[in-house]
Amino acid sequence: MRAALAYVARLSMLNDNMMESALPTISPVQGTLHACDPQQLPWLPWAMKGAYFKLLSADPDSGRFALMIKLDEGCRTPAHRHVGAVEGIVLEGGFHYADAPHVRYTAGTYLLEDAGAIHQPVSPEGALMFAVFHGPVEGLDRDGNTVARLDCQWHVDTWRAGIAAPPT
């Protein structure tokens, strides 16, 4: 919990020193609840073409992080493995896994992907999701070798770099 609070404090410092309107305003309520308005945050490009994220929270000590995720219409993510479990809710649109196109996950669906899950989501219509990652995600090549690792720190660093970058 202290790490999460420290991260909130760092975000607050960035709010004062950088683009104030671009970072979450996370307000402590009764010392144990923190809130932000995701609609006030920018979408940043994620690790794959056609995917974007908003970092809502991060706890470097546990490796947990929470994201809003947006997939463009026709987005097909690379195959990947979840090192820790992921919990998510589809808010808009939907997707399926490449190996099971007949099973659709649409708005209102809750998913729990266990640690070790390997799959390749495909979103013909695009999607908006909320997800909590309980560990890193590893991008895989065709032989199943790890080619990228997106952990809590990667998301924090990418978020900070994206917020600090001047608008184009």
Helices and strands as residue ranges (DSSP letters): H 2-17, G 20-22, E 27-29, E 33-35, G 38-40, E 44-45, E 51-59, E 64-71, E 75-76, E 80-82, E 86-97, E 100-106, E 110-113, E 118-119, E 121-123, E 127-133, E 137-140, E 146-150, H 152-164
